[in-house]
Amino acid sequence: MRNEEFGLISDKEICEAIMSGEVIESYQQNEPYPSCLIYGETGKGRPLHIVCAYSET
């Protein structure tokens, strides 16, 4: 993970932000998989923006 202003972003924080977040932008035309931008917060209230690609299979 990348070192950020508030410290290292852990895998746990990413999962928390995705689970509590909402899709704020959708990129259906991205290749090889569609993706989206999610805004969410960790359990401690740390805000994160996460880009996720997904496959329907």
N, C-alpha and C positions, 0 to 999 in steps of 0.2 A: 504494500500500500504506500501511498504517497504521504510525505510529511507535510501537514497543513498547519496553519496558524494555531489551531487548537489541539495540535498533536496528531499522532498517527491515527488514521481511520481504520478501525478493526472490521473484520468480517461480520462480527456480531452487530456492530453499529449499522453496517450496510443493510443487513437483514431487517433490523428494527425499522430503519427508515423506509425500506420498500414496503414492509407490512403495514405501516401506519400512513404511508404516503398516498399521493394521488398522481395520476398521469396528467402532466401539464402540456405535453406536446407529443404528437404521434408522428412517426416517420415510416409510413407504410411502404414507401418505395425503396427503402434502403436495401442493399444487397450485401451479403447473400440472404440476410434475414431482416424482416421488419424490426423496428426498434421504437423505443419511446423514452421520453425524459420524465423522470419521476421526482417530485419534491416530497420529502418526508423528514421527520425528525426522529432522532434516537430516543431511547428511554430517558435520557438525561436532558432532552430538549435541544440537542445539537442539530442544526439544520443541515441537510445534505441534498444535493442534486445528483441523481444517478441516471446514467444512460444504460438501458437494458435492451439487448436483442433477444428475440424469441422465435422459436420454430413451432409450427402447429402440429408437427409430427411427434 
